Amino acid sequence: MSKKVIIIRNAYSHDYGGGERFPVFLAETLTHMGFNPVVVSRNNTLLNFAKEKSITTVRGWWWSQQRWNGWRIILFPLYAVWQVFLYCWYSQLFKKVRPSAVHIQSKDDFIAATYAAKRYNIAVVWTDHADLKHVWRNITTPIKNPVGKWVYRAAKKADAITVVSGSELHEVTSHLPTDSPIRDKTTVVYNGCADVLSDYSQPHKDTGIAYIIASRLVTDKGIGEAIEAFKLLNKKYPEARLVIAGDGPEREKFITQASDTHTITFIGHQANPYNAIAKADIFLQPTYHEGFSVVLVEASMLGKPIIATAVGGNVEIIEDKVTGLLVPAKDVESLYKAMETLYKDADLRGSIAQNARHQYEDRFTFDTIVKEGFLPLYEITR
């Protein structure tokens, strides 16, 4: 088997989270195993992160126009032209590199890169980062969603499709016909991260407890609720601090919301958030919905007690009161109470952190995920 694997991931420039770090971690782990991975993307942050890891990169193509529903359906011929261009570009790339497998992780590339890879009999593996549950809506309804129907046809050419959690598997397959052959090739492979705990400093020595959020700054990530919950906490415990790492289109709105609280700090986008997380005491993840949160795994790897919302794949990572505290989404009062519980109970913080770290070691180390989850797919489908 050839040792070359091309990994493709594209996203909006402001979307840089677990789904965008994942291909870099995958490539890094494959390199340690003797493979020659190449990361293809148009996302500059992703490419720079890969270069920092000495991973071979190729600057690809990506169109920021991703919505083709409603009136935009009349522009579908333009999308077809775009796919022809992508197909030709990927065909030339695959002819030059001659990989044994192509691992695709973004919507437009699911189509063009799959057909280009099959032109050369290259194995095709998809990993869905919570896109297909949206992409495949109405694929059995005439006229509606031509892009989704095209992605569905391309999926029949893929050798294997992985989703990031059991909840995502249910949501993705719920849109498929009951007799669809795609059901049999779709499996769950959890995300993970490399174990780098020894590389990062211990928590701060200041008085009080520091909470941290590492997320895109958008409403659906629950940033507003976290700020309001922290304000309630801060009234009783003025030495508590909240650090918010990340960027996004609603950053200024949240800065304004927090402007009357001097113990909330925005530190901006962190290409590698580990140092900031390691210096905090408690990790918060108040999102409204989540396919699978890599940052929860990263916080577990760093041995942090976690408070997260009981949505999507979070409940497959966090066992309430064992590896973290689970709260309802959009519930400021419940989030505040969980934050206060961990603030006051050092023993509970310690036991949750220890349990989270042990769970990471058992289930979410990247070496294990790649060996058991992805290498068999590259081998079987070649």
ABEGO torsion letter per residue (X at the ends): XBABBBBBBBBBAABBBAAAAAAAAAAAAAAAAGBBBBBBBABAAAAAAAAAAGBBBBBBBBBABABABEAAAAAAAAAAAAAAAAAAAAAAAAAAAGBABBBBABAAAAAAAAAAAAAAGBBBBBBBBGAAAAAABGAABBGBGAAAAAAAAAAAABABBBBABAAAAAAAAAABBAABAAAAABBBBBBBBBBAAAABBBBBABBEBBBBBBBBBBAAAGAAAAAAAAAAAAAABAABBBBBBEBEAAAAAAAAAAAABAABBBAEBBABAAAAAAABABBBBABABBABBAAAAAAAAAGBBBBBBBBEAAAAABBBGAAEBBBBBGBAAAAAAAAAAAAABAAAAAAAAAAAAAAAAAAABAAAAAAAAAAAAAAAAX
